[in-house]
Amino acid sequence: MQVAYQKWSELDGKDVQLFTLMNDRGVELSATNYGCIVTKLLVPDRKGNVENVVLGFDRFEPYLTNAPYFGAVIGRVAGRIQGASFELDGVTYQLAKNENNNHLHGGPNGFHRVLWQAEPVRRGDAVGVVFSYTSPDGEEGYPGTVDVQVAYWLNNDDEWTVTYRARSDRTTLLNLTNHTYFNLSGNLKRDILDHELTIKSSRVLELNRELIPTGAVMDVANTPFDLRQGKKVKEAVESGYPQIELAGRGYDHPFWLDRQHDEEIVLCDAESGRTLTVETDEVGVVVYTSNQLPEGLDLGGVPSRKYLGICLETQGLPDAIHHPQFPSCALPKGEEHVSVTKYRFGVF
């Protein structure tokens, strides 16, 4: 196994680095210290053809202007916060309004826009890179200085593991995720409508017209959200179901997971034979089928379009601060937040 790195570009006089993690089976993961963005992920299909299975750019510069969160770590809080404000310990905090009247994905200058410190690392069974950032008190409107560390590890079992750690000097909100768009066809040969998705979840959050949870928790039975036995993505897209139509004819929904670290999320592409199994500590996963993806971005010679990728954003439930029935995403002063999500690639 190897980890290599190089200077990729510059930003404000500082080096933008590109790290490549390589295992002994041909799997390669490339990531930059700008936003902890995964730019490329090469994995074999059932015939041994090694191809890219994520959406990203070949060059750094497009990430500054065009990237719809491709491959990035999202923080301080993933998802939307209604009204771009919240109350914590009796104090009301105003956040940036960067989607309608609401706050999205940590704000316009959230963690996805940060140049992180980065260090290549090794251990007995894996190679990796550790990204570090100190988010100052008041950044994007959030209270507390927060020290954040994100580690990417790759091993010879074709597992990419993401470990998030954070600690704040004041009680604050924190809900981290990774926003990689997956496409198991290889080199974006096809869209993801024929991908089959299985999720061990009996509950999904209802969304309002601004795609923010209403607070209602829906039973998935007899809906396009019942993925417990697996469904092709196109079954939901073509269903005409009101919540699917609301999100732009696809998923953009938080699933409340029934299980953790028990093969709870599985994505398959029958033609290539590739599989992706996701296991996590988190209570939920936001599934986004790129219903709003801009058209015409150059993704290594393939133009972007709707349904070209699927995001499996393991995280706490969105807008939890406004819904006391949801698990809290408050990070108490001095306490360490630790969360692990594992992405395992295979074939069938």
C-alpha positions in Angstrom: 0.0 0.0 0.0 1.2 3.5 -0.7 0.2 7.1 -0.1 1.6 9.8 -2.4 1.0 13.5 -2.5 1.8 16.5 -4.7 1.2 20.2 -5.0 -1.9 20.5 -7.1 -2.4 24.3 -7.2 -2.3 27.4 -5.0 -4.9 29.4 -3.1 -4.2 32.7 -1.4 -0.5 31.9 -1.5 -0.9 28.5 0.1 -0.4 25.1 -1.4 -3.4 23.0 -2.5 -2.3 19.4 -2.2 -3.6 16.3 -3.8 -3.2 13.0 -1.9 -3.5 9.5 -3.5 -4.1 6.5 -1.4 -3.3 3.2 -3.1 -3.9 -0.4 -2.0 -2.4 -3.6 -3.4 -5.6 -4.5 -5.3 -5.7 -1.5 -7.7 -8.0 0.7 -5.6 -6.9 4.4 -5.5 -8.5 7.3 -3.7 -7.5 10.8 -4.5 -8.4 13.7 -2.2 -7.3 17.3 -1.8 -6.8 19.4 1.3 -9.3 21.9 -0.1 -12.6 20.9 1.5 -11.3 17.3 2.1 -12.7 16.7 -1.4 -12.5 13.2 -2.9 -11.7 14.0 -6.5 -11.4 10.4 -7.8 -11.9 6.9 -6.6 -10.8 4.0 -8.8 -12.2 0.5 -8.1 -12.4 -2.7 -10.2 -15.6 -4.1 -11.8 -16.4 -7.8 -11.9 -14.0 -8.3 -14.9 -11.2 -6.5 -13.1 -11.5 -3.2 -15.0 -10.4 -0.4 -12.7 -12.5 2.8 -13.3 -13.5 5.9 -11.5 -16.8 5.7 -9.4 -17.2 9.3 -8.2 -18.0 12.6 -9.7 -15.3 15.2 -9.7 -13.0 17.5 -11.8 -9.6 16.8 -13.3 -8.4 20.3 -12.3 -8.5 22.3 -9.0 -10.0 25.5 -10.3 -13.5 24.3 -11.1 -14.0 23.4 -7.5 -13.8 27.1 -6.6 -16.8 28.1 -8.7 -18.8 25.2 -10.1 -18.8 22.3 -7.6 -22.1 21.3 -6.1 -20.3 20.0 -3.0 -18.6 17.3 -5.1 -16.7 15.0 -2.7 -16.5 17.5 0.1 -16.7 17.3 3.9 -19.7 19.4 5.0 -19.8 21.4 8.2 -20.3 22.7 10.7 -23.9 21.4 10.0 -24.9 19.3 7.0 -28.3 20.0 5.5 -30.6 22.9 5.9 -31.3 25.0 9.0 -34.7 26.6 8.8 -34.7 30.4 8.8 -30.9 30.4 9.1 -31.1 30.8 12.9 -31.3 28.7 16.0 -31.4 29.1 19.8 -28.9 27.4 22.0 -28.7 27.8 25.8 -31.0 30.8 25.6 -29.0 32.6 22.9 -30.3 33.1 19.3 -27.7 32.8 16.6 -28.1 34.1 13.0 -26.4 32.2 10.2 -25.8 33.0 6.6 -28.8 32.6 4.3 -27.4 30.8 1.3 -30.5 28.9 0.1 -33.7 30.9 0.0 -34.3 32.1 3.6 -32.4 29.1 5.0 -28.8 28.0 5.9 -27.4 25.1 3.8 -24.4 22.9 4.4 -22.5 25.1 6.8 -22.9 28.3 4.8 -21.3 29.7 1.7 -17.8 29.4 3.3 -18.4 26.2 5.2 -15.9 23.4 5.7 -16.1 22.6 2.0 -14.4 25.9 1.2 -11.6 25.6 3.7 -7.9 24.8 3.0 -7.2 22.1 5.7 -3.9 21.1 7.1 -3.1 17.6 5.9 -0.7 14.9 6.7 -0.1 11.5 5.0 -0.3 8.6 7.5 0.3 4.9 7.7 -0.6 2.1 10.0 -0.2 -1.7 9.8 -3.3 -2.4 7.7 -4.0 0.9 5.9 -2.7 4.1 4.4 -4.4 7.4 4.9 -4.4 11.2 5.2 -5.5 13.2 8.2 -7.0 16.6 7.6 -7.2 19.2 10.4 -8.9 22.6 10.8 -9.7 25.0 13.6 -13.0 26.7 13.0 -12.9 30.1 14.9 -15.7 31.2 17.2 -18.4 33.0 15.1 -17.4 31.4 11.8 -20.5 31.4 9.6 -22.4 32.5 12.7 -21.8 29.5 14.9 -20.6 29.7 18.5 -17.4 28.2 19.8 -13.9 27.5 18.5 -14.0 24.0 17.1 -11.0 21.8 16.4 -11.9 19.3 13.7 -10.0 16.3 12.3 -11.1 14.1 9.4 -9.1 11.0 8.6 -9.4 9.0 5.3 -8.1 5.4 5.4 -7.8 2.8 2.7 -7.0 -0.8 3.3 -6.6 -4.0 1.3 -10.2 -5.1 1.9 -11.2 -2.2 -0.5 -12.6 -0.2 2.4 -12.5 3.6 2.6 -13.0 4.6 6.2 -13.8 8.2 7.3 -13.3 9.1 10.9 -14.6 12.5 12.1 -13.4 14.0 15.4 -14.3 17.4 16.8 -14.1 19.3 20.1 -15.5 22.8 20.9 -14.7 25.3 23.7 -18.4 26.3 23.8 -21.5 24.3 23.2 -22.3 24.5 19.5 -24.0 22.6 16.7 -22.1 20.0 14.7 -23.3 17.5 12.0 -20.6 16.4 9.7 -20.9 14.4 6.5 -19.2 13.6 3.2 -20.9 14.7 0.0 -19.3 12.3 -2.5 -21.5 11.5 -5.6 -21.1 7.8 -6.5 -21.7 6.2 -9.8 -20.7 2.5 -9.9 -21.0 2.2 -13.7 -17.3 3.3 -14.0 -16.1 6.5 -15.6 -19.6 7.8 -15.7 -20.7 5.6 -18.6 -24.3 5.5 -17.4 -26.5 7.4 -15.0 -27.5 5.9 -11.7 -31.2 5.2 -12.5 -30.5 1.5 -12.8 -28.5 1.3 -9.6 -30.3 -0.7 -6.9 -30.3 0.7 -3.4 -31.0 -1.2 -0.2 -31.4 0.6 3.1 -32.3 -0.8 6.5 -34.6 1.9 7.4 -38.3 1.8 8.3 -38.7 5.6 8.7 -38.0 8.6 6.5 -38.5 12.3 7.3 -41.2 14.2 5.5 -39.9 17.4 3.8 -41.6 20.7 3.1 -41.3 22.7 -0.2 -37.9 24.0 0.8 -36.7 20.5 1.5 -36.5 21.0 5.2 -38.0 18.3 7.6 -41.5 19.2 8.7 -41.0 17.2 11.9 -43.3 14.3 10.7 -41.7 10.9 10.5 -43.1 8.7 7.8 -43.4 4.9 7.8 -41.8 3.7 4.6 -44.2 0.9 4.0 -46.0 1.0 0.6 -44.0 4.0 -0.5 -40.9 4.5 -2.8 -38.9 5.0 0.4 -39.2 1.3 1.4 -35.8 0.2 0.4 -35.5 -2.6 2.9 -35.6 -5.2 0.1 -33.9 -3.0 -2.5 -35.2 -0.9 -5.3 -33.8 0.6 -8.5 -33.5 4.4 -8.3 -35.7 4.8 -11.4 -38.6 3.2 -9.5 -38.8 6.2 -7.2 -38.1 8.7 -10.0 -41.0 7.3 -12.1 -43.4 6.8 -9.1 -45.1 10.2 -9.2 -45.1 10.0 -5.4 -45.7 13.5 -3.9 -42.5 13.6 -1.8 -40.4 12.4 -4.7 -41.9 15.1 -7.0 -41.3 17.7 -4.3 -37.6 17.0 -4.4 -37.3 17.4 -8.2 -38.3 13.8 -9.1 -35.9 11.8 -6.9 -34.6 11.3 -3.4 -33.2 14.2 -1.3 -34.5 12.7 1.9 -33.2 11.8 5.4 -33.7 8.1 6.2 -33.6 7.2 9.9 -31.5 4.1 10.1 -32.8 1.0 11.9 -29.3 -0.4 12.3 -25.7 0.8 12.6 -22.5 -1.0 11.3 -24.6 -3.9 9.9 -24.5 -3.4 6.1 -27.3 -0.9 6.5 -26.8 0.8 3.1 -26.0 -1.2 -0.1 -25.7 0.2 -3.6 -25.3 -2.2 -6.6 -24.8 -1.8 -10.3 -25.8 -5.0 -12.1 -24.0 -4.2 -15.4 -20.6 -3.6 -13.9 -21.1 -5.9 -10.9 -19.8 -3.3 -8.5 -21.3 -3.0 -5.0 -20.8 -0.3 -2.3 -21.7 -1.2 1.3 -21.9 1.7 3.8 -21.8 1.3 7.5 -21.9 4.1 10.0 -22.3 5.3 13.6 -24.7 8.0 12.5 -28.5 7.8 13.0 -29.4 8.8 9.5 -28.4 9.0 5.8 -29.5 11.6 3.4 -29.9 10.0 0.0 -29.6 12.5 -2.9 -30.0 11.3 -6.5 -28.6 14.6 -8.0 -32.0 15.8 -9.0 -30.8 19.4 -9.0 -27.3 18.8 -10.5 -26.4 21.5 -13.0 -26.0 20.4 -16.6 -22.8 20.8 -18.6 -20.0 20.7 -16.0 -17.0 19.0 -17.5 -16.4 15.8 -15.4 -13.3 14.4 -17.1 -14.9 14.7 -20.5 -18.4 13.7 -19.4 -21.0 16.5 -19.1 -22.9 16.6 -15.8 -26.7 16.0 -15.8 -29.5 14.9 -13.5 -29.2 11.5 -12.0 -25.5 11.1 -12.9 -24.5 10.4 -9.2 -26.0 9.4 -5.9 -24.9 10.8 -2.5 -25.2 8.7 0.6 -24.6 11.3 3.3 -24.4 9.6 6.6 -25.2 12.2 9.3 -27.4 13.3 12.2 -31.0 14.2 11.2 -31.2 17.6 9.4 -32.5 20.7 11.2 -32.5 18.6 14.4 -32.1 21.9 16.5 -35.7 22.8 15.6 -37.2 19.3 16.2 -36.7 18.1 19.8 -38.0 14.6 18.8 -34.9 14.1 16.7 -31.5 13.1 18.2 -29.7 16.3 19.1 -26.8 17.6 17.0 -25.6 19.9 19.8 -21.9 19.3 20.7 -21.5 20.1 24.4 -18.5 22.3 25.5 -15.3 20.2 26.0 -16.8 16.9 24.8 -15.2 15.0 21.9 -17.4 14.1 18.9 -16.3 10.9 17.2 -18.1 9.3 14.2 -17.0 6.6 11.8 -18.4 5.8 8.3 -17.0 2.9 6.3 -17.5 2.5 2.5 -16.6 -1.0 1.3 -16.4 -1.8 -2.4 -17.0 -5.2 -3.9 -18.3 -7.2 -6.9 -21.0 -9.8 -7.5 
